[in-house]
């Protein structure tokens, strides 16, 4: 093995040197910490515990993203903002120094075009234009192109959550390029790096990172088990590699 490969590994990724990696990312954009509204936290105590964990991981700001789905999770600003404010109050009382806000993770389903037309979407970023979207895991939705077009015409910047988890893209990787060419930003789940979801998902994550296709990272934390894996995932060579890219996390 050449000296280069000994240092950087055979795929050009620095191998784990044993020196702890200090996470340069301080802003977290994908999680399910609003209690009782989706498959994430069930109680405010769980929300607070996970936010305390994020603080200990070095996060300065968390924008949580409850699911919005036409059939299952009919969330909107109306129910999310009062719960966000309750959590903010508890953070203050418990002296947890983390900035906390809420956006959403919108499923591209039959009802989504109506939501775009109505305006009032939960967004994030200093410009309030970034919007986190997700797709069904089985197949690309037939109205995806229409939704992306309508979002962009309305001035939103779509961020596709965990592109590595959609196997219909992971098995047809040119599709990632197509999304990027259309101005869609891609958000990698940190846990994908350690194979938390599956080997094909980890492989797709590696492909996306090595080809500089990732714009943001996020934890997609739903519960304590996710949080317990995060410190190891942050040490993973794929995560270290993606942090060399111009990620948007700290700037939005
Ligand atoms: Fe999520």
Boltz pocket constraint, residues with backbone or C-beta under 6 A from the ligand:
constraints:
  - pocket:
      binder: B
      contacts: [[A, 30], [A, 31], [A, 32], [A, 65], [A, 105], [A, 161], [A, 220]]
      max_distance: 6.0
